[in-house]
């Protein structure tokens, strides 16, 4: 039972354009969502997070949108740069509950930004 | 501030052996979570420790165990290794305590079981 799904295995965009990565979840107990970037042979790097009490959070070129009714979140990267090429993971947690320290991850989306 | 460190980075073991992996969290972080990453299953939660106590455990067999020391450093142990245990093992640290916190990951330990 995959509770967090990233339905696009890969995404290719041109440098300078917008990258939109999508994520869907099924567990209504999730109340905190995070995006991570991962390069090969490295651990995931935290990018940005959002609490379920918000619908948008911005940090520089990265914006995360949360649509609770649709159980959907997205990460926008504007403008995209070649260095953004990596695997992006969506993760969710039930921070307000007793599921301590557990992040549930999607399968990841490979982003390629072409110069 | 130094990041999360994991040792060793690479390990090759034989079926039936046991292995211990180590994780040093970011200074001041009291929570350490462990994950297994495989191509088929993705990133799966193993367990979490906070103040030397296991607070949460994922759906893994009892061969997988861990502990946390008073300085928040953590170790995980896998006994009676199986071929399917070959994976990247990641630890992540966070402040812990009440409320949501982002987790910061180490570089991982690549375990190969032959």
Interface residues (C-beta under 8 A of the other chain):
Chain A: X31 X32 X34 X36 X41 X42 X43 X44 X45 X46 X49 X51 X89 X93 X95 X96 X98 X99 X100 X101 X102 X103 X104 X105 X106 X107 X108
Chain B: X4 X6 X31 X32 X33 X35 X42 X43 X45 X47 X48 X49 X50 X55 X56 X58 X90 X92 X94 X96 X99 X100 X101 X102 X103 X104 X105 X106 X107 X108 X110
